[in-house]
Amino acid sequence: MSTVTTFRGGTIAPFDWTNLSWFPLRAPTIRVEDHLDGDRYVVRAELPGIDPGKDVRITRTGENLRLDVVRRESHADKVRSEFHYGSFSRLIPLPAGVEPETIAARYADGILEISATVGEPEPTPREIPVTVEHTGKR
């Protein structure tokens, strides 16, 4: 479905309603894919049009990676833009056994790749029984 929209200077162009979100308050998310490659865990995030040295921050928070990204808008006179600008973040759960000191990241061709070595997972939690003692006091 499209309607005709008038821009500055009287130019008329169709408006495309099909790409509008049904949830306008929901911020766009960072699209990722992940996989295990032998003993390496690899996450790839699609981040075109950013400066990774200034616009990306990766933090390990417990059992997650937190990816914070800022995409800055250029000030060119645009007629139409479907790009999303602003701050974006994403929590990525890490698999059990990830060795934190091996986490590394690189950026090439619009893709941020984060990888880490996966070792033996920590032992599974064990419940500790509580011993009830009677002291004779009431």
C-alpha positions as CSV (number, residue, x, y, z in Angstrom):
1,M,0.0,0.0,0.0
2,S,1.4,3.4,-0.9
3,T,0.2,7.0,-1.0
4,V,1.6,10.0,-2.7
5,T,3.7,12.3,-0.5
6,T,4.8,15.9,-1.4
7,F,8.4,16.9,-0.5
8,R,10.0,20.3,-0.5
9,G,10.0,21.9,-3.9
10,G,6.8,20.2,-5.0
11,T,8.4,16.8,-5.8
12,I,5.8,14.0,-5.5
13,A,6.9,10.5,-4.5
14,P,5.1,7.4,-3.3
15,F,5.2,6.7,0.4
16,D,5.8,3.0,1.2
17,W,3.7,1.9,4.2
18,T,5.0,-1.7,4.2
19,N,8.2,-1.1,6.1
20,L,6.6,0.8,9.0
21,S,6.8,-1.0,12.4
22,W,3.7,-2.1,14.2
23,F,5.6,-1.3,17.4
24,P,6.9,2.3,16.9
25,L,8.3,2.6,20.4
26,R,10.4,-0.5,20.1
27,A,13.9,0.4,19.2
28,P,15.6,-1.4,16.3
29,T,17.9,-4.2,17.5
30,I,21.3,-5.3,16.5
31,R,21.0,-8.4,14.3
32,V,23.4,-11.2,15.3
33,E,24.2,-14.8,14.5
34,D,26.4,-17.1,16.6
35,H,27.9,-20.6,16.3
36,L,30.5,-22.9,17.8
37,D,33.5,-23.6,15.6
38,G,35.4,-26.4,17.4
39,D,36.4,-24.9,20.8
40,R,35.6,-21.3,19.6
41,Y,32.3,-19.5,20.2
42,V,31.8,-16.9,17.4
43,V,29.2,-14.1,17.4
44,R,28.7,-11.9,14.3
45,A,26.8,-8.6,14.5
46,E,25.6,-6.7,11.4
47,L,26.8,-3.1,12.0
48,P,27.3,-1.3,8.7
49,G,28.1,2.4,8.6
50,I,29.8,2.8,12.0
51,D,33.3,3.7,13.2
52,P,34.2,0.7,15.4
53,G,36.9,2.6,17.1
54,K,34.5,5.3,18.4
55,D,31.0,3.8,18.1
56,V,31.3,0.3,19.6
57,R,31.7,-0.8,23.2
58,I,31.8,-4.5,24.2
59,T,31.5,-5.4,27.9
60,R,31.4,-8.8,29.6
61,T,28.7,-8.7,32.3
62,G,28.6,-12.1,34.1
63,E,27.3,-14.7,31.7
64,N,26.6,-12.1,28.9
65,L,28.3,-9.9,26.4
66,R,26.8,-6.4,26.3
67,L,27.2,-4.7,22.9
68,D,26.6,-0.9,22.8
69,V,26.7,0.8,19.5
70,V,26.1,4.4,18.4
71,R,25.3,5.2,14.7
72,R,25.7,8.8,14.0
73,E,23.6,10.6,11.3
74,S,25.4,12.7,8.7
75,H,23.8,16.0,8.1
76,A,23.3,15.6,4.3
77,D,20.0,16.9,2.9
78,K,18.1,13.6,2.5
79,V,14.8,13.1,0.6
80,R,14.4,9.6,2.2
81,S,16.2,7.5,4.8
82,E,15.3,4.1,6.2
83,F,18.5,4.0,8.2
84,H,18.2,3.8,12.0
85,Y,20.4,6.3,13.9
86,G,21.1,6.6,17.7
87,S,22.2,4.3,20.4
88,F,21.6,0.5,20.2
89,S,22.4,-2.2,22.7
90,R,22.1,-6.0,22.8
91,L,22.8,-8.6,25.5
92,I,24.2,-11.9,24.1
93,P,24.3,-14.9,26.4
94,L,27.6,-16.6,26.6
95,P,27.8,-20.4,26.5
96,A,29.0,-22.2,29.7
97,G,32.7,-22.6,29.8
98,V,33.7,-19.4,27.9
99,E,37.2,-18.3,29.0
100,P,36.8,-14.5,29.6
101,E,40.5,-13.7,28.9
102,T,40.2,-15.1,25.4
103,I,37.3,-12.8,24.2
104,A,38.4,-10.8,21.2
105,A,36.7,-8.7,18.6
106,R,37.4,-7.5,15.0
107,Y,35.4,-5.4,12.5
108,A,35.5,-5.8,8.7
109,D,33.1,-5.0,5.9
110,G,30.2,-4.0,8.2
111,I,30.4,-7.1,10.4
112,L,31.6,-7.1,14.0
113,E,32.9,-10.6,14.9
114,I,33.5,-11.5,18.6
115,S,35.1,-14.8,19.5
116,A,36.2,-16.7,22.6
117,T,37.6,-20.0,23.5
118,V,35.1,-22.4,25.2
119,G,36.7,-24.7,27.8
120,E,35.2,-27.0,30.3
121,P,32.1,-25.5,32.0
122,E,32.1,-24.8,35.7
123,P,30.8,-27.7,37.8
124,T,27.0,-27.7,38.0
125,P,25.6,-26.1,41.1
126,R,25.2,-28.4,44.0
127,E,22.6,-27.9,46.7
128,I,24.0,-27.7,50.3
129,P,21.7,-29.3,52.9
130,V,20.9,-27.4,56.0
131,T,21.5,-29.2,59.3
132,V,18.9,-28.3,61.9
133,E,20.3,-28.2,65.5
134,H,18.2,-28.1,68.6
135,T,19.8,-26.0,71.3
136,G,17.2,-26.8,74.0
137,K,16.2,-23.2,74.3
138,R,12.6,-22.1,73.6
